[in-house]
Each structure stands twice: as C-alpha cells, then as structure tokens.
Amino acid sequence: MHPIDHIGIAVNDLEASIKMYQETFGYEVDEREILEKSGVELVFLKAPNTLLELLRPLNDQSPIAKFLAKRGQGIHHICFRVPDIEAELKKLADQGVELIDKTPRPGAYNSKIAFIHPSSTDGTLIELCQREV
Ligand code: CO
C-alpha cells in the first residue's frame, strides 16, 4: 500500500479556484509550477495529510484541455507516492497493468511521475510519483 500524495483537480481558472479553496476551506498554496512538456500549470494546496493539485492546460493540445472539454472541471486523478517508481512500473507491467508512461517523466517538486491507464484501474486515472517529502 502507498500513501496518497495528492488529488489532481482540473480547473478552468487557477486564480478563481485558489481563492475558492482558500476562502471556503482555508487551504494555502504550497507550490506553483509550469510543466511545459506535459502542457500544464500546477498549483499545489497544502492539506494536513495530503495535497490538492489544481491543473490548468497551457494549450489546446494539453490532456487537461481535452479533459475539460469532455468532462468539465473536477477530479482528474489520484496520485500514490511510491519509494521506487521504476520498480513499481516494472511490477505493474509484469502484472499486465496498462501503463500510459512505461518510464517515468519529470513532475512537480522534482519528482518522477507516471500515469496508469484507467482501463486497468476501474475508470480512475492513477498517477504514481516518487519524491522526497
Ligand atoms: Co498529479
């Protein structure tokens, strides 16, 4: 079992959503990053036992742009934090799990991340990350 590192939430307007989470729930911004290659801008909000990751698309080709167009704003993925992402991906591949990323790519907080295809996880997009906490 792995701890939940964060919950990813796709939004149309980062500033509006940051304000909503601050004013409604008291969450504060912990980190803000642009991942050009993944086509997203990310804002992490600190919760006591996990993080909320707000995602905004950088362009129309971004997977988040496609998600928003198809499904609208809302929960996009759940991320499990693993101690050794390469070993975890190999184990999952050996189990026949369909991986979107067969090798890790760079994520926020200097992490390594990889996504698992929802067809292998009962419809939920699962991200794995390896990072120092
Ligand atoms: Co994420």
Boltz pocket constraint, residues with backbone or C-beta under 6 A from the ligand:
constraints:
  - pocket:
      binder: B
      contacts: [[A, 6], [A, 7], [A, 8], [A, 53], [A, 77], [A, 79], [A, 127]]
      max_distance: 6.0
